[in-house]
Amino acid sequence: MRPCAEEIGSRLGLPLGDDAPVLLRVTPERLELVQTGEGAPGPVWIDLGAVDTRSAGGARRDQPLSRAVGLRQGVRRVVDATAGLLHDAFLLASMGCEVVCVERSGVLHEMQRDALERGASDPALAAACARMTLVRADAREWLGGLGAAARPEAVYLDPMHPARRKSALVKKEMRLLRLLVGEDADAQELLAAAIGAATRRVVVKRPGHAPALAEGVVGSHKGRAVRYDVYSGRGGDV
Ligand SMILES: C[S@@+](CC[C@H](N)C(=O)[O-])C[C@H]1O[C@@H](n2cnc3c(N)ncnc32)[C@H](O)[C@@H]1O
């Protein structure tokens, strides 16, 4: 059963009320983020049913994301160290990967729990949801603490990109996420931790026009608006 607002508020140390710039709203159906103020867009919630897995359907193994992660090379154990709204994690799980989803924002972690609970009772989503495990942690430390047996084959990173000037072009989901968590200025440290933990490879999602997060890219896979840069993990067996 969905926890009530009081319970979530006390767990996360959030005040109850409706006068903050961003609210976490508990409705009978779901947890959602709401921006307040004039002209604010509608609520955002994690809707795994709306993630476009179909275009990955028949050609799934030729998708830039699956090529970058190394599905064809047998990679199946993946950590998504920037889980956010779970879209990419759900795509990876739909492709058959076991995905540990790490998120440091307590609010997003609660929304993720809520989304997986809803997904588990939807026959169209349940199988992929069962392959997803949630962890609330700063992935820089969490990855560093993994013992040899627990190390993933691949670590996937999608740190928050610097704001674009044409902000109207940025989806409302990303705008709200940015308001909530800010920019991931420590993304290079996260990449170093990911390289130290992955036995095979690290994948970094970048806007198509942006430079690489760091030197050492061993391969790049272009999507429509994004690019997936691949780095070798500690084992060097990409
Ligand atoms: C751009 S969003 C990721 C969106 C996600 N790929 C999706 O498909 O919804 C980046 C997320 O990574 C999280 N994050 C950034 N650095 C992190 C870290 N070191 N540990 C855990 N979470 C982190 C942020 O809090 C934010 O929720």
The ligand as an SDF file (V2000), in Angstrom:
LIG
                    3D

 27 29  0  0  0  0  0  0  0  0999 V2000
   19.3650   13.2330  -15.9130 C   0  0  0  0  0  0  0  0  0  0  0  0
   18.7990   12.3350  -14.5460 S   0  0  0  0  0  0  0  0  0  0  0  0
   18.7570   10.6660  -15.1400 C   0  0  0  0  0  0  0  0  0  0  0  0
   17.5250   10.3370  -15.9170 C   0  0  0  0  0  0  0  0  0  0  0  0
   17.3860    8.8410  -16.1680 C   0  0  0  0  0  0  0  0  0  0  0  0
   18.4310    8.3410  -17.0540 N   0  0  0  0  0  0  0  0  0  0  0  0
   16.0480    8.4920  -16.7470 C   0  0  0  0  0  0  0  0  0  0  0  0
   15.9980    7.7830  -17.7750 O   0  0  0  0  0  0  0  0  0  0  0  0
   15.0290    8.9170  -16.1560 O   0  0  0  0  0  0  0  0  0  0  0  0
   20.1660   12.2390  -13.4450 C   0  0  0  0  0  0  0  0  0  0  0  0
   19.8230   11.5870  -12.1120 C   0  0  0  0  0  0  0  0  0  0  0  0
   21.0150   11.0560  -11.5370 O   0  0  0  0  0  0  0  0  0  0  0  0
   21.0240   11.2900  -10.1730 C   0  0  0  0  0  0  0  0  0  0  0  0
   22.4320   11.2830   -9.7540 N   0  0  0  0  0  0  0  0  0  0  0  0
   23.4290   12.0910  -10.1950 C   0  0  0  0  0  0  0  0  0  0  0  0
   24.5980   11.7890   -9.6190 N   0  0  0  0  0  0  0  0  0  0  0  0
   24.3430   10.7440   -8.7830 C   0  0  0  0  0  0  0  0  0  0  0  0
   25.1580    9.9950   -7.8750 C   0  0  0  0  0  0  0  0  0  0  0  0
   26.4580   10.2620   -7.6940 N   0  0  0  0  0  0  0  0  0  0  0  0
   24.5680    8.9880   -7.1910 N   0  0  0  0  0  0  0  0  0  0  0  0
   23.2420    8.7240   -7.3360 C   0  0  0  0  0  0  0  0  0  0  0  0
   22.4190    9.4270   -8.1460 N   0  0  0  0  0  0  0  0  0  0  0  0
   22.9650   10.4240   -8.8720 C   0  0  0  0  0  0  0  0  0  0  0  0
   20.3470   12.6490  -10.0240 C   0  0  0  0  0  0  0  0  0  0  0  0
   19.8410   12.8210   -8.7080 O   0  0  0  0  0  0  0  0  0  0  0  0
   19.2520   12.5410  -11.0730 C   0  0  0  0  0  0  0  0  0  0  0  0
   18.0830   11.9850  -10.5520 O   0  0  0  0  0  0  0  0  0  0  0  0
  1  2  1  0
  2  3  1  0
  2 10  1  0
  3  4  1  0
  4  5  1  0
  5  6  1  0
  5  7  1  0
  7  8  2  0
  7  9  1  0
 10 11  1  0
 11 12  1  0
 11 26  1  0
 12 13  1  0
 13 14  1  0
 13 24  1  0
 14 15  1  0
 14 23  1  0
 15 16  2  0
 16 17  1  0
 17 18  1  0
 17 23  2  0
 18 19  1  0
 18 20  2  0
 20 21  1  0
 21 22  2  0
 22 23  1  0
 24 25  1  0
 24 26  1  0
 26 27  1  0
M  CHG  2   2   1   9  -1
M  END
$$$$
